[in-house]
Amino acid sequence: MRKSDFNYSLPPELVAQYPASPRTSSRLLHLESASGVIRDLRFTDLPSLLQAGDLLVFNDTRVIPARLLGHKDSGGRIEVLIERLLDAHRALAQVRASKSPKPGQKLMLEGDVTAVVQSRDGEFYELTFDTDKPILDILDRIGHVPLPPYIGRADETADRERYQTVYARQRGAVAAPTAGLHFDEAMLSRLKEMGVDSAFVTLHVGAGTFQPLRVDDIREHRMHAEYLRVMPDVCDQINAAKNEGRRVVAVGTTVVRALETAARDGRVNTFENETDIFIYPGYRFQIVDALLTNFHLPESTLLMLVCAFGGTGNVMNAYSHAVEQKYRFYSYGDAMFVTRSR
């Protein structure tokens, strides 16, 4: 299976640079995988695709302002993107510089903050921040919203709120679980009144989610690891829904990866560890019955997951339709609702 099987052509003007306003005004493409039928809807039509007893599972991670600017002590400009917090004063990060920094080198960041390079492991550096304050406090003060690389503008004040889901609680992601960006409090209330249940897992999305595949045979790809927590009460909710024949609807590919990581023999188990699960066509899903997701980059692992879920032919056909109909793509773009291919 080649990565080129998941390629498609996208005009640059269809890459959304700003989010829709209000949140629920996005478009929604409905793909019924069993038949391959496609329908053009609005996100406000989502309730018509759900029913009482459905269990919506959300990722409640919260994006941190993880992008830092500054220069090396030798003078060269740098950009730091925090990947993961190791403790209150240490972090794993990507460092963009004209010349790679060496262990022991100081990085002079905005706001008179200094970080010291401790070591390097592949594309990531371990940094220690030379301050009494926790890193999260530093990021709140001087950090920038880590907008994805395909958004060709600097972050703005509004992104601090808009590049978050309205239910974001657990701080630690450096990219948003974007399928959830379409929900507002009114939509959540409406679904609750319909009898649609909800549950929350936490998967801190890392910057590796934007890394391209560097192999042609996708089976040789190794995913980056991300922190995942699935609590016992959530397992009870999901397992009860499966036992009762009710649908489990994942809000985003991160939720699919979370639930499938924690699944054993058709049941979800408590989980708190890293996950590097890679889902591509041929994968046998255990838990998720329907998926709400945004449109993903060509040849990306996220597109491969959606193809595994809805069928490669169906999904790639839906993407062609979305391009023709000028849907808005990627993080701030429109959404798809996909039922699982049996």
N, C-alpha and C positions, 0 to 999 in steps of 0.2 A: 504494500500500500504506500503510495508516494504522496509527498506533501503537495505536489502539483495537482493531485486529484481534488484539492480543496481551494484551488485558486479561482478568482473571479475578478472582473474588471470593474473598478469603481471610479466614477468621475470625482475629482477632488472636491468639487462644490457640494457633494452630498455628505461630506464629513462634517458633522455638526460642530460648530465652534462655540455655540452658546446653547443652553438648555431651553426647552419650550417653556412658555409661561402662559397660564399656570402649569403646575406639574402634570396634571391629568389631561392636558391638551395635546399630548403626543398622539401619533397614529399607532395603530395596533394591527399587525398582520396575523391572521389566524390560519394556522396550518393544521389540518386534520390528517394526520399521517396515515391512517388506515386507508383513506381514499385518495390522498394527495390533493384534496380540494383546498384552495386558498381563498380567503375572504379579506377584503380591505375594511377595517373597522377603525374606530377611535378608542383611545384607552378608556374613555368613559363607558365603553361597551363591555368592559371586562366582566362586570357582574352577570351579564347574559351568558358568559362562558362558564360560570361557576354555579354551584348548587349547594343547598343546605347540607351540611355534613362534610363538605370538602375541608381539608386541612391545608391551609397555606403556611409554608415554612419560610421564614425570612432569615437573613443574615444581619445580625444587629451590630456588626463591627462599625467602628467610627474612624474616619480618616483623620490622621494627624497631619499638621502642616510640616511635612517631612523634607521639604526642599530648602537647602541652605546655600547661601552665596558667600564668597570670600576670596582669599588668596593664600597661597603657600607662603611660608616664612621667607622663601627665596624670591617671592614676588609674583609668580604666575597665578593667573585667575583660576578659580575652581568652582565647581558646583557639586554639592553633596546631596545625595538622596538616601535618606535613612531607609533601610530595608526592614530592620527589626531592632527593637530595644532589648538589650541583653540584661541590663539592670538599670538602676537609677542614673548611672553615669557612663555606661558603655553601650555602644550600638554597633550593629553591622550596617554597612553603608556602601553604596556605589560612589566613587569619586571621579568626576569628569575633569580632566586636566590635560594640558598639552603634553606633559610628561608625568608618568605615574609617580605618586609620592612614595617615599621609602619609609620603613619602620623607624620610628623616632622623630619623624618630621612633624612640624607643627602646622596646623591649618588655621589661619586667622579668619574667623567668620564675622559676619555683621554683628553689631551690638557688643563689640569687644569680647567676644566668646572665642576661646581657643580649644581646639581638639587636637589630640596627638594620635598619630597612626601607630597602632601596636603591631599589627600583622596583616597579611593578605592571604586570602583563600580564594583562588580563582578570580572572579570579577568583584568580589566583596572585600572590604577592608574592615578590620575591627578598630574602632575609634574610642578613645577615652576623652570625655569632656572635662576640661580643667575648670571646674566650678563647683561651688557648694550646692547649687540648685539642681534639682532633677532635670533630666533631659527634656521631659515633657513641658516643664515650665519654660525652658529655653525655646523650644519649638513654638510654644504659644506666643512668645514675645517676638521672635525674629524669623520664624519659619514661613515659607510660602506654601500655598496649596499645591500639591504635586500633580498638576494636571497632566494627562497623558501626552506623549510626544507628538501625537497627530493633531493636537489642538495647538494651532500655530499662533498663540498669543500668550502674553504674560498673565499670570493669575490676577484676578481683581477681588476687591473686598467681597462682592456678592458670592464668589465661589466658595468662601468659607462656610456658607450656609447651604448653598445650592448643590455643592459636590458632596452632600451628605444625604442619607435617607432621613425621613422625619422620625424614624424609630431608632436611629443610631445611638448606641449606648456604650459599647465596649471599645475603648480607644486602642488603636494599634495598627490599623490598615494604612497603606500608602497608596491605595487605589480603591475607589468606591465599588461596592457591589451594585452595578449600574441599573439592573432591572428594577431595583427598589426605588430609584429616583423618581419614578412616575407616580408614586402613591402620595396622597396628602391625607391629613387627618379625616377629612370628610369621606374620602373613599374607604378608608379603613373602618370608619363607623358604619358606613352603608353595608359593607360586607359582613360585619359583625351582626347587624340587624337582620340580614338574610339568613343567618345561621351558619355562616362560614367561620370555621375555627382558625386559630393562628398559633404558631409556635416559633421559637427563635433559637438558632444556633449561632455560634461565633466562629468565623473563619477570617483571620486577619490577612487580607489580600496583600501580596508582596509585589514589588516592582518587577519581579520575574515574569509576571503575567503578560508583560509587553515584550518579552524577549522572543525573537524569531527562532523558528526551528533551524538548526544548523546541519541537519541530516536529511537526506532524500527519503530514506525508508523510515517512516514515522515510528515504527516499532523500536527503533534504536534511540529515540528521544528519551531523555530523563528529565522529569519535571523538577522545578524548584520546590523546596519544602515550605509549607506555611502552617502557622499555628491554628489548631482546630479544637473547639470544645463543644461537646454535645452532652447536655446535662441529663440526669436520670428522669426528671419529670417530662422532658421533651421526648425521651425514648418512650415513656409510657403513652404519651399522646399519639405518637406516630404508630406504635405497635397496636394500640387500640383501634385506630383508623383502619389499618391493614386487616386486622382480624374481623372488623365489621363490614369490610368491603367498600369503605369510603376512600375517595381519592386523596392522595398526597400530592400537592402541587408545589413545586420548588420555585421560589422567586429568585431566579438567577442561577448561573452555572456554578457559583461557589456553593450554593445549597445542595445542588446535585452531588458535587464532589464530597461535601461534608457527610451527607446521608449515606452515600455509597461506601465511603471510607469506614463508617461506623457500623455498617450492615454485616450481619452474619446469618446465613440460612433464612433470609427473608425477614429478619428482625433487626432493629437498630439497638445498639448497645452503647452504654456510657463511654465517652471517649474524650481524652484530654492529652494531646500529643501533637506531633507534626504529621501532616499528610503530604504525600507526593504522588497521589493517585493520578494516573493519566488515562482518561476515558476516550476511546476512539472507536470507530465502527467495528462491530464484532463483540463489543462489550455486552454482557447480560445484566441488565438493570434489575435490582432487587426491590427498590422502595418507591421511586418516583413515578407517578402516573401522568403528570402534565408539567410543562415547564414554561415559565415566563422569562424571556431573555431579551437582551438587546441584540443588534446586529454586530458581528465580530469581524476582525481583520482577516483578509485572505491568508490561507495556509497557517492559521493560528490554532493552538490547542483547544481554544474555546469553540471555534467553529467545528472542529473535529468532534468535540463532545456533543454539540447540537446535532450533527450528522448521525452520530451513533444513536441518539435518542429518537430522531424523527425520520431516519433513513436518508442516506447521502443524496440520492436522486431527488427526493422530495425537498430537502433543505436547499440544495443548490438551485433547484428550480424556483423555490420561494425567493431566494436571494436575487435571482435574475429578474423576477417580477418586481421585487422591491426597488431595484435599480431603475427599471423601466418606469415605475410609478413615482420615482423621485422621493422615496423614503429618506429620512435623515439617519445617518449611520454612526455607530460607535457610542462612546460613553454618554454623550449628551443627546443622542439620537432617539429614534423611535423603538418600538418594542415588537416582539413576536410572542404569540401564545401557541405552543406546540403540544399536541397530544402524542403519547408514545407510540412508536411503530411496533406492532406486535410480531 
